[in-house]
Amino acid sequence: MFSKDIGIDLGTANVLIHVKGKGIVLNEPSVVALNRQTRQVIAVGEEARKMLGRTPENIVAIRPLKDGVIADFDVTEKMLKHFINKLNVKGMFTKPRILICCPTNITSVEQKAIREAAEKSGGKKVYLEEEPKVAAIGAGMDIYQPSGNMVVDIGGGTTDVAVLSMGDIVTSESIKVAGDVFDHDISQYIKREYKLLIGERTAETIKMEIGTVYPGGRNETMEIRGRDMVTGLPRTITIASEEIEKALHESVAVIVQACKNVLEKTPPELSADIIDRGVIITGGGALLHGMDHLLTDELKVPVFLAEHPMDCVAIGTGMILDGISKSSRR
């Protein structure tokens, strides 16, 4: 009869949806396959992701979000509509309330685009929250106390670094270096060193299976296939973990610098709290091998991986929605 409140982690790589009372009910890649001529949706989510780089001329598989913001408004709206309809959360008489997360430094125009996409896809009332705040709540941090908490949320399109106290962000920085840039770095390294072209899915698989950001942290090899740039024919090569560390070194240094910048702007009392409590890393990029060790070494404070890094933002949306519904009952 009545609609349910839903929280959406609208990520560049994945969309996660949390339905009140049910937990996370959807986790799908943010990919849409369209017919080029009619712009008709052919597939959404995992089904569309399998088509990336493998479609005939009349079909295009695209990712409508780039760097944490909407790059293609119409396609984002279609994707959200598809996911919300799939969940069947609309009531007979009411529409669901939606809470969506966004990076910390997006413009008011970009915020408006996210809000409109959610409203058009069937939301009654749309709330926007900043991603690192929601990730910190989802990771189990008590951000409502007058003490410092630091979170580093490494997603697909953006990395958000923030220090929180008393329920709000004290200092933060958002950079467009995250999972997608890592994939690009890997494919560029292989192109440069081996004259071999690989697709983004292969680059992502390499990152997940043998990638590391900590020197000497992993010693594994993997066979990969691609197209030889000289002969144009398919070729197989073997690549090692230490090469991936080399390929990712520059981008990871940018993330480390962003963390240092935030710490430099943090009031001394809160800095003392962060030394006691440590830093929590969330998001898919947090799962990259050695990320916690590298940040511990560089920042000189303990760095911990959240329990379910990929789900923190979606879990956090559920907790905030509970708070909203309690306050609206009063």
Secondary structure, DSSP 8 states (H G I E B T S, - for coil): -----EEEEE-SSEEEEEETTTEEEEEEES-EEEETTT--EEEETHHHHTTTT---TTEEEE-SEETTEES-HHHHHHHHHHHHHHHT---SS----EEEEE-TT--HHHHHHHHHHHHHTT-SSEEEEEHHHHHHHHTT--TTSSS-EEEEEE-SS-EEEEEEETTEEEEEEEES-SHHHHHHHHHHHHHHHH-EE--HHHHHHHHHHH--SSTTS---EEEEEEEETTT-SEEEEEEEHHHHHHHHHHHHHHHHHHHHHHHHTS-HHHHHHHHHH-EEEESGGGGSTTHHHHHHHHHSS-EEE-SSTTTHHHHHHHHHHHHHHHHHH-
